[in-house]
Structure formats: C-alpha cells, structure tokens
C-alpha cells in the first residue's frame, strides 16, 4: 500500500519530462526479462509446452500445453494466455486457459488455482516453470483447493472423468 501511494506522490512531484522515464525504464527491465525467458523457453527440451508473444507485445503471450501421456489428458492440447504486469517478475502474470479445460483446479472461465500464481510466487520463477507446473496439474490436481468442485469429486473415477473431460474439450487449431 505504501509503495502505491509513494509512486503516486512521485508522479505528482516529478517534472513532466521525467514522468515518462520511470515507466520506460521499468518496461525496459520487463522487456529484457521476458525476452530472456522467451529464448530459454525456445531452447528448452521441455515437451508439450510452448508460449510466444502475441504480435509485438511482449507483455501478452499465448501458449499451448499438451496433456502428459500418463494422464486422462494424454495428447489433448489446450490454449492459454499469459498477461504480464508492469512490475513483473515481482508480481506473477495472469494465466488463464483460453480453451475449455475440465479440471479440478480450473474454473469455467479458465482461471487456474495454482499456488505459484498466487501466494507462492517468487521473482525467480519463470514462464517455463509456470507452464510445467500447469502441465503437472493434469496428473496431480490439488483436490483440496478445487475451483471446479464437480471435477474434483469425479477425479477418483478416471473413466467417468475422462468422459466428462472429452465432452467439454475443443481441439485448438495451430
């Protein structure tokens, strides 16, 4: 709270020609970090995950996550969006499923319940870590903290769960 009121007072007291210097510097740091993370992700051997900036905007990414072979999500491909705040990496990105994903930790709007996107976020985490963590949820959901109670209750009956999953699944185009 103090930092937001502090930044407001800085904006109000800085001369006009300096008002733009802070956002440019901050955006430059975010841009450098995201460019580095993009290169790391592109060079990664991690299978079933990918993400890229949308157009020329490094703060808006689209990605895909493919379900691991040993899960009910085997070979299913899901589209996600990542939106990075101006104070990234000190604040986590907003990550959502854009394609329907029937899962205990995903609500009907695509919001994801994942601790590293909330209270366990750390600036050392990366886009790659986020994608791998979401992918691992396909095999190990946190049924203690479900966003989709029906999916959590159905999880133990994998045959019924898979039927329900496939009813809501919509293949994404490349």
C-alpha positions as CSV (number, residue, x, y, z in Angstrom):
1,X,0.0,0.0,0.0
2,X,2.8,2.4,0.9
3,X,4.5,1.8,-2.4
4,X,1.4,2.7,-4.4
5,X,0.9,5.9,-2.6
6,X,4.6,6.6,-2.8
7,X,4.6,6.1,-6.6
8,X,1.6,8.4,-6.9
9,X,3.4,11.1,-5.0
10,X,6.5,10.6,-7.2
11,X,4.4,11.0,-10.3
12,X,2.8,14.2,-9.0
13,X,6.0,15.8,-7.9
14,X,8.3,14.8,-10.8
15,X,8.8,17.3,-13.6
16,X,6.9,16.5,-16.7
17,X,9.9,15.5,-18.7
18,X,10.8,12.8,-16.1
19,X,7.3,11.3,-15.7
20,X,7.9,9.1,-18.6
21,X,11.4,7.9,-17.6
22,X,10.2,5.6,-14.8
23,X,7.8,3.6,-17.0
24,X,10.2,3.4,-19.8
25,X,13.0,2.0,-17.5
26,X,10.5,-0.4,-15.9
27,X,9.2,-1.6,-19.2
28,X,12.7,-2.0,-20.4
29,X,13.5,-4.3,-17.5
30,X,10.3,-6.3,-18.1
31,X,11.1,-6.5,-21.8
32,X,14.7,-7.7,-21.1
33,X,13.4,-10.4,-18.6
34,X,10.6,-11.6,-21.0
35,X,13.0,-11.7,-24.0
36,X,15.4,-13.8,-21.9
37,X,12.6,-16.1,-20.8
38,X,11.3,-16.5,-24.4
39,X,14.8,-17.5,-25.5
40,X,15.1,-20.0,-22.7
41,X,11.7,-21.5,-23.5
42,X,12.5,-21.8,-27.2
43,X,15.8,-23.5,-26.4
44,X,14.2,-25.8,-23.8
45,X,13.9,-29.6,-24.2
46,X,10.6,-29.5,-22.3
47,X,8.0,-31.3,-24.3
48,X,4.3,-30.4,-24.5
49,X,4.7,-26.7,-23.6
50,X,5.1,-23.6,-25.7
51,X,4.4,-19.9,-25.4
52,X,5.1,-16.9,-27.6
53,X,4.3,-13.1,-27.5
54,X,1.2,-12.0,-29.4
55,X,2.2,-9.7,-32.2
56,X,4.9,-7.3,-31.0
57,X,3.7,-7.1,-27.4
58,X,6.0,-9.0,-25.0
59,X,3.5,-8.5,-22.2
60,X,0.8,-10.6,-23.8
61,X,1.6,-14.2,-24.7
62,X,-0.3,-17.2,-26.0
63,X,0.7,-20.7,-25.2
64,X,-0.2,-24.3,-25.5
65,X,0.0,-27.1,-23.1
66,X,-0.3,-30.8,-24.2
67,X,-1.5,-33.3,-21.7
68,X,1.1,-35.8,-20.5
69,X,0.8,-39.4,-21.8
70,X,0.3,-41.0,-18.4
71,X,-2.9,-38.9,-17.7
72,X,-6.5,-38.6,-18.8
73,X,-5.3,-35.5,-20.7
74,X,-3.0,-37.6,-22.9
75,X,-2.3,-35.7,-26.1
76,X,-5.1,-33.1,-25.5
77,X,-3.9,-29.6,-26.4
78,X,-5.0,-26.6,-24.5
79,X,-4.5,-22.9,-25.3
80,X,-3.6,-20.5,-22.5
81,X,-3.0,-16.8,-22.3
82,X,-0.3,-15.1,-20.1
83,X,-0.5,-11.4,-19.3
84,X,2.5,-9.8,-17.6
85,X,2.1,-6.8,-15.3
86,X,4.4,-3.8,-15.5
87,X,6.1,-4.9,-12.3
88,X,6.9,-8.5,-13.5
89,X,8.7,-10.6,-12.2
90,X,7.9,-9.2,-8.8
91,X,4.3,-9.9,-9.4
92,X,3.1,-13.0,-11.2
93,X,1.5,-13.0,-14.6
94,X,-2.2,-13.6,-15.1
95,X,-2.5,-17.0,-16.7
96,X,-5.8,-18.4,-18.0
97,X,-7.0,-21.3,-20.1
98,X,-8.5,-19.9,-23.3
99,X,-9.8,-23.2,-24.5
100,X,-12.2,-25.1,-22.2
101,X,-10.4,-27.2,-19.7
102,X,-12.3,-29.5,-17.4
103,X,-10.1,-29.8,-14.4
104,X,-10.5,-29.6,-10.6
105,X,-8.2,-26.5,-10.4
106,X,-9.6,-24.6,-13.4
107,X,-13.0,-22.8,-13.3
108,X,-15.4,-22.3,-16.1
109,X,-13.8,-19.0,-17.1
110,X,-10.3,-20.5,-17.4
111,X,-8.9,-19.2,-14.1
112,X,-6.3,-21.5,-12.6
113,X,-5.8,-22.3,-8.9
114,X,-2.1,-22.8,-8.6
115,X,-0.1,-21.6,-5.6
116,X,2.9,-20.3,-7.6
117,X,0.5,-17.9,-9.5
118,X,-0.7,-16.5,-6.1
119,X,0.9,-16.6,-2.6
120,X,3.9,-18.8,-3.6
121,X,5.0,-16.6,-6.5
122,X,8.7,-15.7,-6.5
123,X,10.7,-13.5,-8.9
124,X,13.0,-16.4,-9.6
125,X,10.1,-18.4,-11.2
126,X,9.7,-18.2,-15.0
127,X,7.3,-18.8,-17.8
128,X,8.8,-22.2,-18.3
129,X,8.2,-23.1,-14.6
130,X,4.6,-21.9,-14.9
131,X,3.9,-24.0,-18.0
132,X,5.5,-27.1,-16.5
133,X,3.6,-26.6,-13.2
134,X,0.3,-26.3,-15.1
135,X,1.1,-29.4,-17.2
136,X,1.8,-31.3,-14.0
137,X,-1.6,-30.4,-12.6
138,X,-3.1,-32.6,-15.4
139,X,-1.7,-35.6,-13.5
140,X,-1.8,-34.3,-9.9
141,X,-4.6,-31.9,-9.3
142,X,-4.9,-30.2,-5.9
143,X,-8.4,-31.6,-5.0
144,X,-8.1,-29.9,-1.6
145,X,-8.5,-26.5,-3.2
146,X,-10.8,-27.0,-6.3
147,X,-12.2,-24.3,-8.4
148,X,-14.4,-26.9,-10.1
149,X,-15.9,-29.0,-7.3
150,X,-17.7,-31.3,-9.7
151,X,-14.4,-32.2,-11.4
152,X,-12.7,-32.7,-8.0
153,X,-15.4,-35.1,-6.9
154,X,-15.2,-37.0,-10.2
155,X,-11.4,-37.2,-10.3
156,X,-11.2,-40.6,-8.5
157,X,-13.3,-42.2,-11.1
158,X,-11.0,-41.7,-14.1
159,X,-13.2,-43.3,-16.7
160,X,-16.2,-41.0,-15.8
161,X,-13.8,-38.0,-15.5
162,X,-12.4,-38.7,-19.0
163,X,-15.9,-38.9,-20.5
164,X,-16.8,-35.5,-18.9
165,X,-13.4,-34.0,-20.0
166,X,-14.0,-35.1,-23.6
167,X,-17.5,-33.6,-23.6
168,X,-16.1,-30.1,-22.9
169,X,-12.8,-30.4,-24.8
170,X,-12.5,-28.3,-28.0
171,X,-9.4,-29.0,-30.1
172,X,-7.3,-25.9,-30.9
173,X,-6.0,-25.1,-34.3
174,X,-2.4,-24.4,-34.8
